[in-house]
Amino acid sequence: MIFFARRIPVSRRSASLGAIAAFLILASGCASLFGRAPAPGADAARQQVARLAIVEFVDLTGQDVAGSFTRTFCQEAIQSLSGVLAASPIARPGPRLAASWLKGQGATLGVPAFLTGTISGYRVQASQGRVWVSMTVKVVAADTGKILWTKRLVSTEPLDPHHPPAVAFERAARSAAREFAHDYAP
């Protein structure tokens, strides 16, 4: 089999544009393979916030688990991050936290930032013998309402036939709090 090739004239400009396009395509593909680089200043933001107050998480599951989850998460995080979290969670004023509310609460409690988040999934997977919880945890500046740090957490815990699913749910909340403390620790 014989193949015939014809030389196509290519200008230097089109060759360099093609090389740049190929580099950008490869660079974006490689970034997804190796994970995203941390946001500039993320470590600095964590080190500047030495004390946090926790605001009750938002429950997007519709299963009324925010209160118990927040209390359990807070208890475990207080033990894991001694001296960083205020002692008890603050009741959430609504689904969104207004900058004016954050600023007032920050001044009252003497904290520069708040720990809060959303519980986006909670399922008892009886067929797999597990409880599954997914959430997003974030640290929000008290003076501006700007998100300083955020992380998505997923926790699963095995069901115990001798205990109700709420026990596994509590273990999942504790596990998520330990993961938060490990990732956030200044």
C-alpha positions as a printed Julia matrix, in Angstrom:
186×3 Matrix{Float64}:
   0.0    0.0    0.0
   1.42   3.36  -0.96
   0.49   6.59   0.72
   1.03   9.91  -0.93
   1.66  12.96   1.17
   1.49  16.46  -0.01
   3.34  19.18   1.77
   1.05  21.98   2.86
   2.76  25.33   3.4
   2.34  26.57   6.95
   3.17  30.06   8.08
   5.11  30.61  11.27
   2.23  32.53  12.78
  -0.31  29.74  12.29
   2.23  27.19  13.55
   2.81  29.18  16.73
  -0.93  29.67  17.29
  -1.44  25.93  16.83
   1.35  25.19  19.32
  -0.15  27.58  21.87
  -3.62  26.05  21.42
  -2.2   22.54  21.83
  -0.34  23.6   24.98
  -3.48  25.13  26.52
  -5.53  22.04  25.74
  -2.89  19.74  27.22
  -2.37  21.97  30.27
  -6.07  21.95  31.12
  -6.2   18.17  30.72
  -3.14  17.67  32.93
  -4.59  19.95  35.6
  -7.6   17.67  35.91
  -5.33  14.65  36.27
  -3.28  16.13  39.07
  -6.03  18.04  40.86
  -6.56  21.75  41.12
  -3.93  23.9   42.76
  -4.98  25.54  46.02
  -6.36  29.03  45.74
  -3.75  31.74  46.31
  -3.88  32.9   49.9
  -5.89  29.9   51.14
  -3.21  28.94  53.65
  -2.81  32.55  54.74
  -6.58  32.83  55.32
  -6.57  29.7   57.49
  -3.65  30.95  59.58
  -5.19  34.38  60.12
  -8.43  32.91  61.48
  -7.42  31.61  64.87
 -10.96  31.44  66.31
 -14.24  30.42  64.65
 -17.87  30.32  65.74
 -20.07  27.65  64.17
 -23.43  28.51  62.62
 -25.99  25.74  62.22
 -25.71  23.96  58.88
 -28.42  24.25  56.22
 -30.28  21.0   55.58
 -30.98  20.49  51.88
 -32.12  16.89  52.41
 -35.55  17.74  53.82
 -35.01  15.21  56.63
 -34.53  17.72  59.49
 -31.01  16.57  60.36
 -29.23  19.96  60.48
 -29.56  20.53  64.25
 -28.3   17.13  65.37
 -25.62  17.04  62.68
 -24.32  20.51  63.6
 -24.16  19.67  67.33
 -22.29  16.42  66.71
 -19.98  18.03  64.14
 -19.25  20.89  66.55
 -18.5   18.58  69.51
 -16.01  16.58  67.47
 -14.42  19.64  65.86
 -13.97  21.3   69.29
 -12.05  18.24  70.48
 -10.0   18.04  67.28
  -9.23  21.78  67.05
  -8.8   22.78  70.68
  -9.19  26.51  71.15
 -10.3   27.26  67.57
 -14.09  26.79  67.79
 -16.47  28.62  70.11
 -18.25  26.31  72.54
 -21.75  26.02  71.07
 -23.36  26.39  67.63
 -25.36  29.5   66.81
 -28.9   29.12  65.47
 -29.09  30.03  61.79
 -31.24  33.14  61.09
 -32.3   31.85  57.65
 -31.08  29.98  54.6
 -28.64  32.79  53.72
 -26.31  34.6   56.08
 -26.48  38.38  55.58
 -23.18  40.25  55.82
 -24.71  42.6   58.42
 -25.76  39.63  60.6
 -22.29  38.08  60.3
 -20.64  41.38  61.19
 -22.86  41.88  64.27
 -22.43  38.3   65.49
 -18.68  38.47  64.87
 -18.39  41.62  66.99
 -20.58  40.15  69.75
 -18.69  36.85  69.91
 -15.26  38.31  69.18
 -14.56  36.0   66.24
 -13.2   36.97  62.83
 -14.98  34.16  60.96
 -17.71  31.54  61.07
 -17.79  27.86  60.2
 -20.98  26.79  58.46
 -22.12  24.64  55.59
 -24.84  22.69  53.86
 -25.88  19.08  54.22
 -26.71  18.06  50.67
 -27.23  14.33  51.12
 -28.26  11.89  53.83
 -29.26   8.34  53.02
 -29.56   5.08  54.84
 -28.39   2.47  52.35
 -29.79  -0.65  54.0
 -28.9   -2.88  51.05
 -25.25  -1.88  51.42
 -25.41  -1.62  55.2
 -24.21   1.99  55.3
 -25.23   5.53  56.14
 -24.06   8.12  53.63
 -23.74  11.87  54.31
 -22.46  14.57  51.94
 -21.92  18.2   52.8
 -20.03  21.35  51.99
 -18.2   23.07  54.84
 -17.04  26.66  54.57
 -15.35  29.34  56.62
 -16.88  32.79  56.1
 -15.31  36.13  57.12
 -17.37  37.93  59.76
 -16.66  41.43  58.49
 -17.36  40.88  54.77
 -19.25  37.6   54.38
 -16.57  36.45  51.92
 -15.87  32.71  51.78
 -12.32  32.18  53.03
 -12.17  28.39  52.76
 -14.48  25.66  51.49
 -14.41  21.89  51.13
 -16.86  19.2   50.08
 -16.96  16.26  52.48
 -18.54  12.84  52.03
 -18.73  10.41  54.91
 -20.06   6.86  55.09
 -20.36   4.66  58.13
 -21.49   1.04  58.47
 -24.92   0.28  59.93
 -24.98  -1.8   63.07
 -27.99  -4.16  63.27
 -28.04  -3.68  67.06
 -28.32   0.14  66.87
 -30.63   2.54  65.01
 -29.37   4.34  61.86
 -29.07   7.56  63.94
 -25.99   6.09  65.63
 -24.28   5.55  62.26
 -25.35   9.06  61.23
 -23.68  10.46  64.36
 -20.48   8.53  63.56
 -20.59   9.96  60.01
 -20.89  13.5   61.42
 -17.92  12.89  63.73
 -15.88  11.48  60.86
 -16.66  14.54  58.71
 -15.64  16.85  61.58
 -12.31  15.03  61.97
 -11.7   15.37  58.22
 -12.49  19.08  58.42
 -10.12  19.51  61.37
  -7.37  17.61  59.58
  -7.7   19.75  56.44
  -8.25  23.07  58.18
  -5.83  22.8   61.12
  -3.67  25.95  61.25
